[in-house]
Amino acid sequence: MAGPEEPITWDDFARVDIRLGTIRAAEPFPEARKPAFKLTVDFGPEIGTRRSSAQVTVNYTPEQLVGRRVAAVVNFPPRQIGPMMSEVLCLGFPDGAGQVVLITVDRDAPDGGRLY
């Protein structure tokens, strides 16, 4: 496992817009090169819903994802993933096998809330 990256400034961190959202839909994404789901994530009225391709098929089923609260970067440029445009990057950590475990919250917080 690698150590921490080089130090950044507060301004560097502040430019990354990480928001809380609720997954409203999750469906298989067979066209993706690596196993993935297509997610629709609701970030509240200010941002609305955004789509994401997430390689989380080992630890989650679509049914387990719907309603799950997730953290996502909302200010990366959209990225073409197969036939889909991925608009946000859902964040996670590797489990013991290197598979993604999504970041979530343990208390109620509104969709669209910004990480600080």
Secondary structure, DSSP 4 states (H G I P E B T S, - for coil): ---------HHHHHTS-EEEEEEEEEEE-TTSSS--EEEEEE-HHHH-EEEEEE--TTT--HHHHTT-EEEEE--SPPEEETTEEE--EE-EEE-TTS-EEE---SS---TTPBP-
